[in-house]
């Protein structure tokens, strides 16, 4: 059950984060974010790609930590026990 809850929360967190990063890109650059990730686009530039790769990595990393914390709190509230430890702990 823990695996299912954490997987669903992680997937939802990643989808929300992706949309937020794309919204942020549109706000900053006033153009579609698809061109920066498409090497065949005339507007593709390595500098933009690297910048947004870093921003995306930070955003997704933050989302993973946030969703893991939220899921752990939900688990504690529902079961009154600590969440199971993963293999990496």
Backbone as XML, in Angstrom:
<?xml version="1.0"?>
<chain id="A" units="angstrom">
  <residue number="1" name="UNK">
    <atom name="N" x="0.824" y="-1.193" z="0.000"/>
    <atom name="CA" x="0.000" y="0.000" z="0.000"/>
    <atom name="C" x="0.872" y="1.263" z="0.000"/>
  </residue>
  <residue number="2" name="UNK">
    <atom name="N" x="1.957" y="1.224" z="0.764"/>
    <atom name="CA" x="2.874" y="2.375" z="0.810"/>
    <atom name="C" x="3.435" y="2.659" z="-0.578"/>
  </residue>
  <residue number="3" name="UNK">
    <atom name="N" x="3.836" y="1.599" z="-1.292"/>
    <atom name="CA" x="4.398" y="1.776" z="-2.620"/>
    <atom name="C" x="3.388" y="2.452" z="-3.541"/>
  </residue>
  <residue number="4" name="UNK">
    <atom name="N" x="2.149" y="2.014" z="-3.503"/>
    <atom name="CA" x="1.106" y="2.581" z="-4.354"/>
    <atom name="C" x="0.879" y="4.053" z="-4.024"/>
  </residue>
  <residue number="5" name="UNK">
    <atom name="N" x="0.770" y="4.362" z="-2.745"/>
    <atom name="CA" x="0.527" y="5.749" z="-2.335"/>
    <atom name="C" x="1.679" y="6.661" z="-2.752"/>
  </residue>
  <residue number="6" name="UNK">
    <atom name="N" x="2.905" y="6.226" z="-2.525"/>
    <atom name="CA" x="4.045" y="7.074" z="-2.867"/>
    <atom name="C" x="4.228" y="7.199" z="-4.379"/>
  </residue>
  <residue number="7" name="UNK">
    <atom name="N" x="3.914" y="6.149" z="-5.127"/>
    <atom name="CA" x="4.027" y="6.208" z="-6.583"/>
    <atom name="C" x="3.000" y="7.161" z="-7.182"/>
  </residue>
  <residue number="8" name="UNK">
    <atom name="N" x="1.774" y="7.069" z="-6.742"/>
    <atom name="CA" x="0.719" y="7.963" z="-7.244"/>
    <atom name="C" x="1.038" y="9.417" z="-6.883"/>
  </residue>
  <residue number="9" name="UNK">
    <atom name="N" x="1.455" y="9.653" z="-5.653"/>
    <atom name="CA" x="1.799" y="11.020" z="-5.238"/>
    <atom name="C" x="2.984" y="11.552" z="-6.035"/>
  </residue>
  <residue number="10" name="UNK">
    <atom name="N" x="3.969" y="10.713" z="-6.299"/>
    <atom name="CA" x="5.120" y="11.131" z="-7.092"/>
    <atom name="C" x="4.742" y="11.490" z="-8.519"/>
  </residue>
  <residue number="11" name="UNK">
    <atom name="N" x="3.882" y="10.685" z="-9.118"/>
    <atom name="CA" x="3.442" y="10.960" z="-10.491"/>
    <atom name="C" x="2.645" y="12.261" z="-10.557"/>
  </residue>
  <residue number="12" name="UNK">
    <atom name="N" x="1.736" y="12.455" z="-9.607"/>
    <atom name="CA" x="0.965" y="13.707" z="-9.581"/>
    <atom name="C" x="1.870" y="14.910" z="-9.339"/>
  </residue>
  <residue number="13" name="UNK">
    <atom name="N" x="2.815" y="14.762" z="-8.425"/>
    <atom name="CA" x="3.759" y="15.848" z="-8.150"/>
    <atom name="C" x="4.588" y="16.199" z="-9.377"/>
  </residue>
  <residue number="14" name="UNK">
    <atom name="N" x="5.036" y="15.197" z="-10.128"/>
    <atom name="CA" x="5.824" y="15.444" z="-11.341"/>
    <atom name="C" x="4.996" y="16.147" z="-12.408"/>
  </residue>
  <residue number="15" name="UNK">
    <atom name="N" x="3.732" y="15.745" z="-12.566"/>
    <atom name="CA" x="2.870" y="16.395" z="-13.561"/>
    <atom name="C" x="2.611" y="17.851" z="-13.195"/>
  </residue>
  <residue number="16" name="UNK">
    <atom name="N" x="2.337" y="18.107" z="-11.935"/>
    <atom name="CA" x="2.090" y="19.483" z="-11.494"/>
    <atom name="C" x="3.338" y="20.326" z="-11.664"/>
  </residue>
  <residue number="17" name="UNK">
    <atom name="N" x="4.486" y="19.772" z="-11.304"/>
    <atom name="CA" x="5.742" y="20.510" z="-11.424"/>
    <atom name="C" x="6.061" y="20.821" z="-12.877"/>
  </residue>
  <residue number="18" name="UNK">
    <atom name="N" x="5.840" y="19.861" z="-13.763"/>
    <atom name="CA" x="6.093" y="20.110" z="-15.183"/>
    <atom name="C" x="5.241" y="21.278" z="-15.689"/>
  </residue>
  <residue number="19" name="UNK">
    <atom name="N" x="3.984" y="21.287" z="-15.311"/>
    <atom name="CA" x="3.109" y="22.388" z="-15.750"/>
    <atom name="C" x="3.557" y="23.726" z="-15.170"/>
  </residue>
  <residue number="20" name="UNK">
    <atom name="N" x="3.987" y="23.724" z="-13.918"/>
    <atom name="CA" x="4.466" y="24.956" z="-13.306"/>
    <atom name="C" x="5.741" y="25.462" z="-13.975"/>
  </residue>
  <residue number="21" name="UNK">
    <atom name="N" x="6.657" y="24.549" z="-14.316"/>
    <atom name="CA" x="7.894" y="24.948" z="-14.992"/>
    <atom name="C" x="7.580" y="25.524" z="-16.366"/>
  </residue>
  <residue number="22" name="UNK">
    <atom name="N" x="6.668" y="24.897" z="-17.094"/>
    <atom name="CA" x="6.291" y="25.428" z="-18.417"/>
    <atom name="C" x="5.597" y="26.788" z="-18.297"/>
  </residue>
  <residue number="23" name="UNK">
    <atom name="N" x="4.748" y="26.950" z="-17.283"/>
    <atom name="CA" x="4.105" y="28.244" z="-17.055"/>
    <atom name="C" x="5.148" y="29.307" z="-16.722"/>
  </residue>
  <residue number="24" name="UNK">
    <atom name="N" x="6.101" y="28.955" z="-15.874"/>
    <atom name="CA" x="7.179" y="29.872" z="-15.526"/>
    <atom name="C" x="7.977" y="30.254" z="-16.760"/>
  </residue>
  <residue number="25" name="UNK">
    <atom name="N" x="8.265" y="29.280" z="-17.630"/>
    <atom name="CA" x="9.007" y="29.559" z="-18.857"/>
    <atom name="C" x="8.249" y="30.536" z="-19.748"/>
  </residue>
  <residue number="26" name="UNK">
    <atom name="N" x="6.941" y="30.278" z="-19.923"/>
    <atom name="CA" x="6.132" y="31.184" z="-20.756"/>
    <atom name="C" x="6.100" y="32.584" z="-20.179"/>
  </residue>
  <residue number="27" name="UNK">
    <atom name="N" x="6.077" y="32.695" z="-18.848"/>
    <atom name="CA" x="6.047" y="34.000" z="-18.196"/>
    <atom name="C" x="7.360" y="34.740" z="-18.408"/>
  </residue>
  <residue number="28" name="UNK">
    <atom name="N" x="8.476" y="34.029" z="-18.308"/>
    <atom name="CA" x="9.789" y="34.664" z="-18.430"/>
    <atom name="C" x="10.140" y="34.950" z="-19.880"/>
  </residue>
  <residue number="29" name="UNK">
    <atom name="N" x="9.937" y="33.993" z="-20.765"/>
    <atom name="CA" x="10.383" y="34.111" z="-22.155"/>
    <atom name="C" x="9.321" y="34.556" z="-23.144"/>
  </residue>
  <residue number="30" name="UNK">
    <atom name="N" x="8.067" y="34.577" z="-22.760"/>
    <atom name="CA" x="6.963" y="34.996" z="-23.637"/>
    <atom name="C" x="6.899" y="34.178" z="-24.924"/>
  </residue>
  <residue number="31" name="UNK">
    <atom name="N" x="7.268" y="32.898" z="-24.849"/>
    <atom name="CA" x="7.165" y="32.009" z="-26.006"/>
    <atom name="C" x="6.877" y="30.600" z="-25.528"/>
  </residue>
  <residue number="32" name="UNK">
    <atom name="N" x="6.558" y="29.741" z="-26.469"/>
    <atom name="CA" x="6.247" y="28.353" z="-26.130"/>
    <atom name="C" x="7.490" y="27.637" z="-25.612"/>
  </residue>
  <residue number="33" name="UNK">
    <atom name="N" x="7.353" y="26.864" z="-24.534"/>
    <atom name="CA" x="8.521" y="26.148" z="-24.006"/>
    <atom name="C" x="8.965" y="24.993" z="-24.888"/>
  </residue>
  <residue number="34" name="UNK">
    <atom name="N" x="8.143" y="24.592" z="-25.849"/>
    <atom name="CA" x="8.497" y="23.442" z="-26.675"/>
    <atom name="C" x="9.719" y="23.711" z="-27.540"/>
  </residue>
  <residue number="35" name="UNK">
    <atom name="N" x="9.920" y="24.950" z="-27.991"/>
    <atom name="CA" x="11.038" y="25.242" z="-28.878"/>
    <atom name="C" x="12.386" y="25.066" z="-28.188"/>
  </residue>
  <residue number="36" name="UNK">
    <atom name="N" x="12.451" y="25.316" z="-26.899"/>
    <atom name="CA" x="13.728" y="25.210" z="-26.200"/>
    <atom name="C" x="14.158" y="23.753" z="-26.037"/>
  </residue>
  <residue number="37" name="UNK">
    <atom name="N" x="13.219" y="22.826" z="-26.096"/>
    <atom name="CA" x="13.547" y="21.420" z="-25.917"/>
    <atom name="C" x="13.562" y="20.648" z="-27.234"/>
  </residue>
  <residue number="38" name="UNK">
    <atom name="N" x="13.300" y="21.300" z="-28.342"/>
    <atom name="CA" x="13.270" y="20.639" z="-29.643"/>
    <atom name="C" x="14.502" y="21.055" z="-30.459"/>
  </residue>
  <residue number="39" name="UNK">
    <atom name="N" x="15.502" y="20.178" z="-30.627"/>
    <atom name="CA" x="16.715" y="20.561" z="-31.360"/>
    <atom name="C" x="16.463" y="20.907" z="-32.827"/>
  </residue>
  <residue number="40" name="UNK">
    <atom name="N" x="15.324" y="20.512" z="-33.385"/>
    <atom name="CA" x="15.018" y="20.825" z="-34.781"/>
    <atom name="C" x="14.398" y="22.209" z="-34.937"/>
  </residue>
  <residue number="41" name="UNK">
    <atom name="N" x="14.028" y="22.848" z="-33.839"/>
    <atom name="CA" x="13.410" y="24.165" z="-33.898"/>
    <atom name="C" x="14.450" y="25.231" z="-34.247"/>
  </residue>
  <residue number="42" name="UNK">
    <atom name="N" x="14.006" y="26.242" z="-34.975"/>
    <atom name="CA" x="14.905" y="27.348" z="-35.324"/>
    <atom name="C" x="15.279" y="28.172" z="-34.098"/>
  </residue>
  <residue number="43" name="UNK">
    <atom name="N" x="14.428" y="28.142" z="-33.060"/>
    <atom name="CA" x="14.701" y="28.921" z="-31.845"/>
    <atom name="C" x="15.502" y="28.149" z="-30.793"/>
  </residue>
  <residue number="44" name="UNK">
    <atom name="N" x="15.893" y="26.918" z="-31.105"/>
    <atom name="CA" x="16.664" y="26.109" z="-30.159"/>
    <atom name="C" x="18.043" y="26.729" z="-29.955"/>
  </residue>
  <residue number="45" name="UNK">
    <atom name="N" x="18.449" y="26.841" z="-28.684"/>
    <atom name="CA" x="19.783" y="27.325" z="-28.337"/>
    <atom name="C" x="20.294" y="26.489" z="-27.162"/>
  </residue>
  <residue number="46" name="UNK">
    <atom name="N" x="21.548" y="26.082" z="-27.237"/>
    <atom name="CA" x="22.102" y="25.247" z="-26.177"/>
    <atom name="C" x="22.094" y="25.958" z="-24.832"/>
  </residue>
  <residue number="47" name="UNK">
    <atom name="N" x="22.329" y="27.255" z="-24.818"/>
    <atom name="CA" x="22.335" y="27.993" z="-23.544"/>
    <atom name="C" x="20.956" y="27.931" z="-22.879"/>
  </residue>
  <residue number="48" name="UNK">
    <atom name="N" x="19.898" y="28.157" z="-23.657"/>
    <atom name="CA" x="18.538" y="28.069" z="-23.114"/>
    <atom name="C" x="18.230" y="26.654" z="-22.647"/>
  </residue>
  <residue number="49" name="UNK">
    <atom name="N" x="18.621" y="25.673" z="-23.456"/>
    <atom name="CA" x="18.368" y="24.283" z="-23.101"/>
    <atom name="C" x="19.037" y="23.928" z="-21.773"/>
  </residue>
  <residue number="50" name="UNK">
    <atom name="N" x="20.298" y="24.299" z="-21.601"/>
    <atom name="CA" x="21.012" y="23.983" z="-20.365"/>
    <atom name="C" x="20.402" y="24.703" z="-19.161"/>
  </residue>
  <residue number="51" name="UNK">
    <atom name="N" x="20.025" y="25.973" z="-19.350"/>
    <atom name="CA" x="19.385" y="26.726" z="-18.267"/>
    <atom name="C" x="18.107" y="26.033" z="-17.813"/>
  </residue>
  <residue number="52" name="UNK">
    <atom name="N" x="17.251" y="25.668" z="-18.749"/>
    <atom name="CA" x="15.975" y="25.066" z="-18.387"/>
    <atom name="C" x="16.127" y="23.619" z="-17.936"/>
  </residue>
  <residue number="53" name="UNK">
    <atom name="N" x="17.194" y="22.946" z="-18.347"/>
    <atom name="CA" x="17.462" y="21.605" z="-17.815"/>
    <atom name="C" x="17.799" y="21.704" z="-16.327"/>
  </residue>
  <residue number="54" name="UNK">
    <atom name="N" x="18.580" y="22.699" z="-15.955"/>
    <atom name="CA" x="18.917" y="22.910" z="-14.540"/>
    <atom name="C" x="17.671" y="23.302" z="-13.761"/>
  </residue>
  <residue number="55" name="UNK">
    <atom name="N" x="16.900" y="24.245" z="-14.285"/>
    <atom name="CA" x="15.673" y="24.677" z="-13.612"/>
    <atom name="C" x="14.710" y="23.505" z="-13.461"/>
  </residue>
  <residue number="56" name="UNK">
    <atom name="N" x="14.561" y="22.701" z="-14.500"/>
    <atom name="CA" x="13.679" y="21.534" z="-14.435"/>
    <atom name="C" x="14.152" y="20.515" z="-13.419"/>
  </residue>
  <residue number="57" name="UNK">
    <atom name="N" x="15.461" y="20.283" z="-13.365"/>
    <atom name="CA" x="16.008" y="19.344" z="-12.388"/>
    <atom name="C" x="15.766" y="19.804" z="-10.962"/>
  </residue>
  <residue number="58" name="UNK">
    <atom name="N" x="15.972" y="21.086" z="-10.718"/>
    <atom name="CA" x="15.720" y="21.632" z="-9.379"/>
    <atom name="C" x="14.231" y="21.538" z="-9.050"/>
  </residue>
  <residue number="59" name="UNK">
    <atom name="N" x="13.383" y="21.869" z="-10.007"/>
    <atom name="CA" x="11.937" y="21.809" z="-9.778"/>
    <atom name="C" x="11.456" y="20.399" z="-9.488"/>
  </residue>
  <residue number="60" name="UNK">
    <atom name="N" x="11.922" y="19.433" z="-10.272"/>
    <atom name="CA" x="11.490" y="18.053" z="-10.060"/>
    <atom name="C" x="12.071" y="17.467" z="-8.774"/>
  </residue>
  <residue number="61" name="UNK">
    <atom name="N" x="13.296" y="17.848" z="-8.442"/>
    <atom name="CA" x="13.878" y="17.398" z="-7.176"/>
    <atom name="C" x="13.107" y="17.933" z="-5.983"/>
  </residue>
  <residue number="62" name="UNK">
    <atom name="N" x="12.742" y="19.197" z="-6.062"/>
    <atom name="CA" x="11.946" y="19.816" z="-5.004"/>
    <atom name="C" x="10.578" y="19.153" z="-4.898"/>
  </residue>
  <residue number="63" name="UNK">
    <atom name="N" x="9.973" y="18.864" z="-6.037"/>
    <atom name="CA" x="8.666" y="18.196" z="-6.040"/>
    <atom name="C" x="8.756" y="16.808" z="-5.427"/>
  </residue>
  <residue number="64" name="UNK">
    <atom name="N" x="9.846" y="16.094" z="-5.705"/>
    <atom name="CA" x="9.998" y="14.741" z="-5.139"/>
    <atom name="C" x="10.092" y="14.806" z="-3.620"/>
  </residue>
  <residue number="65" name="UNK">
    <atom name="N" x="10.886" y="15.729" z="-3.105"/>
    <atom name="CA" x="11.005" y="15.863" z="-1.650"/>
    <atom name="C" x="9.662" y="16.260" z="-1.042"/>
  </residue>
  <residue number="66" name="UNK">
    <atom name="N" x="8.981" y="17.224" z="-1.665"/>
    <atom name="CA" x="7.698" y="17.694" z="-1.135"/>
    <atom name="C" x="6.652" y="16.582" z="-1.138"/>
  </residue>
  <residue number="67" name="UNK">
    <atom name="N" x="6.551" y="15.842" z="-2.238"/>
    <atom name="CA" x="5.544" y="14.777" z="-2.284"/>
    <atom name="C" x="5.883" y="13.648" z="-1.307"/>
  </residue>
  <residue number="68" name="UNK">
    <atom name="N" x="7.169" y="13.337" z="-1.153"/>
    <atom name="CA" x="7.545" y="12.314" z="-0.169"/>
    <atom name="C" x="7.146" y="12.739" z="1.236"/>
  </residue>
  <residue number="69" name="UNK">
    <atom name="N" x="7.335" y="13.993" z="1.564"/>
    <atom name="CA" x="6.944" y="14.483" z="2.898"/>
    <atom name="C" x="5.425" y="14.445" z="3.074"/>
  </residue>
  <residue number="70" name="UNK">
    <atom name="N" x="4.703" y="14.862" z="2.058"/>
    <atom name="CA" x="3.237" y="14.872" z="2.134"/>
    <atom name="C" x="2.699" y="13.450" z="2.293"/>
  </residue>
  <residue number="71" name="UNK">
    <atom name="N" x="3.257" y="12.509" z="1.521"/>
    <atom name="CA" x="2.812" y="11.120" z="1.606"/>
    <atom name="C" x="3.128" y="10.543" z="2.988"/>
  </residue>
  <residue number="72" name="UNK">
    <atom name="N" x="4.287" y="10.871" z="3.527"/>
    <atom name="CA" x="4.649" y="10.365" z="4.858"/>
    <atom name="C" x="3.695" y="10.896" z="5.924"/>
  </residue>
  <residue number="73" name="UNK">
    <atom name="N" x="3.323" y="12.171" z="5.828"/>
    <atom name="CA" x="2.367" y="12.741" z="6.779"/>
    <atom name="C" x="1.014" y="12.051" z="6.635"/>
  </residue>
  <residue number="74" name="UNK">
    <atom name="N" x="0.569" y="11.833" z="5.399"/>
    <atom name="CA" x="-0.698" y="11.139" z="5.167"/>
    <atom name="C" x="-0.671" y="9.722" z="5.720"/>
  </residue>
  <residue number="75" name="UNK">
    <atom name="N" x="0.454" y="9.033" z="5.546"/>
    <atom name="CA" x="0.592" y="7.672" z="6.068"/>
    <atom name="C" x="0.495" y="7.673" z="7.592"/>
  </residue>
  <residue number="76" name="UNK">
    <atom name="N" x="1.193" y="8.621" z="8.234"/>
    <atom name="CA" x="1.150" y="8.698" z="9.696"/>
    <atom name="C" x="-0.263" y="8.982" z="10.199"/>
  </residue>
  <residue number="77" name="UNK">
    <atom name="N" x="-0.971" y="9.870" z="9.513"/>
    <atom name="CA" x="-2.338" y="10.200" z="9.925"/>
    <atom name="C" x="-3.279" y="9.011" z="9.750"/>
  </residue>
  <residue number="78" name="UNK">
    <atom name="N" x="-3.092" y="8.252" z="8.672"/>
    <atom name="CA" x="-3.999" y="7.146" z="8.372"/>
    <atom name="C" x="-3.709" y="5.902" z="9.211"/>
  </residue>
  <residue number="79" name="UNK">
    <atom name="N" x="-2.426" y="5.626" z="9.480"/>
    <atom name="CA" x="-2.088" y="4.366" z="10.142"/>
    <atom name="C" x="-1.549" y="4.540" z="11.562"/>
  </residue>
  <residue number="80" name="UNK">
    <atom name="N" x="-1.208" y="5.746" z="11.937"/>
    <atom name="CA" x="-0.604" y="6.031" z="13.247"/>
    <atom name="C" x="0.708" y="5.277" z="13.447"/>
  </residue>
  <residue number="81" name="UNK">
    <atom name="N" x="1.406" y="4.994" z="12.336"/>
    <atom name="CA" x="2.727" y="4.368" z="12.376"/>
    <atom name="C" x="3.650" y="5.123" z="11.429"/>
  </residue>
  <residue number="82" name="UNK">
    <atom name="N" x="4.946" y="4.874" z="11.559"/>
    <atom name="CA" x="5.912" y="5.471" z="10.643"/>
    <atom name="C" x="5.832" y="4.762" z="9.289"/>
  </residue>
  <residue number="83" name="UNK">
    <atom name="N" x="6.089" y="5.499" z="8.205"/>
    <atom name="CA" x="6.075" y="4.858" z="6.891"/>
    <atom name="C" x="7.209" y="3.823" z="6.783"/>
  </residue>
  <residue number="84" name="UNK">
    <atom name="N" x="7.015" y="2.810" z="5.958"/>
    <atom name="CA" x="8.069" y="1.810" z="5.764"/>
    <atom name="C" x="9.331" y="2.438" z="5.196"/>
  </residue>
  <residue number="85" name="UNK">
    <atom name="N" x="10.479" y="1.931" z="5.560"/>
    <atom name="CA" x="11.750" y="2.408" z="5.023"/>
    <atom name="C" x="11.960" y="1.800" z="3.644"/>
  </residue>
  <residue number="86" name="UNK">
    <atom name="N" x="12.596" y="2.574" z="2.765"/>
    <atom name="CA" x="12.906" y="2.074" z="1.430"/>
    <atom name="C" x="14.194" y="1.278" z="1.441"/>
  </residue>
  <residue number="87" name="UNK">
    <atom name="N" x="14.527" y="0.700" z="0.296"/>
    <atom name="CA" x="15.764" y="-0.073" z="0.167"/>
    <atom name="C" x="17.006" y="0.803" z="0.272"/>
  </residue>
  <residue number="88" name="UNK">
    <atom name="N" x="16.865" y="2.084" z="-0.099"/>
    <atom name="CA" x="18.024" y="2.987" z="-0.090"/>
    <atom name="C" x="18.304" y="3.580" z="1.283"/>
  </residue>
  <residue number="89" name="UNK">
    <atom name="N" x="17.531" y="3.273" z="2.287"/>
    <atom name="CA" x="17.730" y="3.846" z="3.615"/>
    <atom name="C" x="18.360" y="2.836" z="4.543"/>
  </residue>
</chain>
